[in-house]
Amino acid sequence: MKAPERKSELEALLDELESALGEGRRVPLTDLVMVDEATVLELVDQIRRALPDEVQKAAWIIRDREKIMADARAIAEKTVIEAQGRAGQLITQDEVTRQAQAKAGEIVAEAQRKAAEMRDGAEAYAGDVLSRFENELLKVLEIVRHGKERLNPKARPGAQNKGRAS
């Protein structure tokens, strides 16, 4: 069973904006909705203030990805060095020389495989997180565009009459 996801502040504000638009009064014979301008403008201001937090979270995710990648490289390098050191010890024995070289090659190959696996996993994780963040930002952009369309002053009642009176 999946745990419920916690809404971000930005998502909650967008839900409030959508609710305010949904609660607006319809203008007869049009697709226009009248809403409380102060409420909508306050929500837009709050959304603007919340956006930097979301962008900061994305930057943190990128830094976290870079740290994971650096850690994976360091572990891989350490493992390769240890494998090479172990290989050097094995080579000093006369009769075991061939076995030591084979074992060292296996150890190095395994270390390189693990390093590649860790690097691939870190990149996949970061890509997934950034994709989800991109999708959330696209949703936000769509809601903001929708809200702007509904608040377009050209579409307000009376704006058409002013244009005709000239």
C-alpha positions, -999 to 999 in steps of 0.1 A, spaced: 0 0 0 15 33 -10 17 61 16 -2 93 7 21 119 -9 24 152 10 14 182 -10 39 210 -14 31 245 -4 29 254 -41 5 226 -49 -18 237 -20 -18 273 -32 -26 262 -68 -55 241 -54 -67 272 -36 -65 292 -68 -84 266 -87 -110 265 -60 -114 303 -61 -119 301 -99 -144 272 -95 -163 292 -69 -166 323 -91 -199 334 -105 -205 326 -141 -213 354 -166 -245 344 -184 -241 333 -220 -203 333 -218 -174 311 -205 -164 339 -182 -162 337 -145 -163 366 -120 -139 361 -91 -128 381 -61 -98 400 -75 -82 405 -42 -83 368 -33 -69 358 -67 -42 384 -66 -32 373 -31 -30 337 -42 -9 347 -72 15 366 -49 17 336 -25 25 313 -55 53 336 -66 68 335 -32 65 297 -31 82 292 -65 117 299 -52 113 272 -26 104 247 -53 134 258 -74 157 256 -44 144 220 -39 153 212 -75 188 227 -70 192 205 -39 183 174 -58 209 183 -85 236 188 -58 225 156 -41 229 137 -74 264 152 -79 274 141 -44 261 106 -50 281 105 -83 312 117 -66 308 92 -38 303 64 -63 335 74 -82 355 76 -49 343 41 -39 351 27 -73 386 42 -73 392 29 -38 380 -5 -48 402 -5 -79 432 5 -58 425 -21 -32 421 -47 -60 454 -37 -76 471 -38 -42 457 -73 -35 467 -83 -70 503 -71 -63 504 -92 -32 492 -123 -50 517 -119 -78 547 -121 -54 540 -158 -49 557 -180 -75 533 -208 -80 501 -187 -76 512 -160 -100 487 -170 -128 459 -174 -103 466 -141 -87 465 -123 -120 432 -139 -129 418 -131 -95 430 -95 -97 414 -91 -131 381 -104 -117 383 -81 -87 391 -51 -109 363 -61 -133 338 -65 -104 349 -32 -89 344 -15 -123 310 -32 -128 299 -21 -93 311 14 -99 292 16 -132 261 1 -116 262 27 -87 268 55 -112 239 43 -134 216 40 -104 225 75 -92 218 89 -127 185 71 -130 174 83 -96 183 119 -103 166 117 -138 134 103 -122 133 131 -96 140 158 -121 113 143 -144 88 144 -116 97 180 -108 94 189 -144 59 174 -145 49 194 -114 62 226 -129 43 219 -162 11 214 -141 18 247 -123 24 265 -156 -9 251 -171 -29 263 -140 -13 297 -141 -20 300 -178 -56 289 -172 -59 315 -144 -45 342 -166 -69 334 -194 -98 337 -169 -86 370 -156 -78 385 -190 -91 421 -189 -102 420 -225 -127 392 -216 -142 411 -186 -178 424 -190 -178 461 -198 -144 459 -216 -163 452 -249 -187 481 -243 -159 506 -237 -143 495 -270 -177 501 -289 -183 535 -273 -151 550 -289 
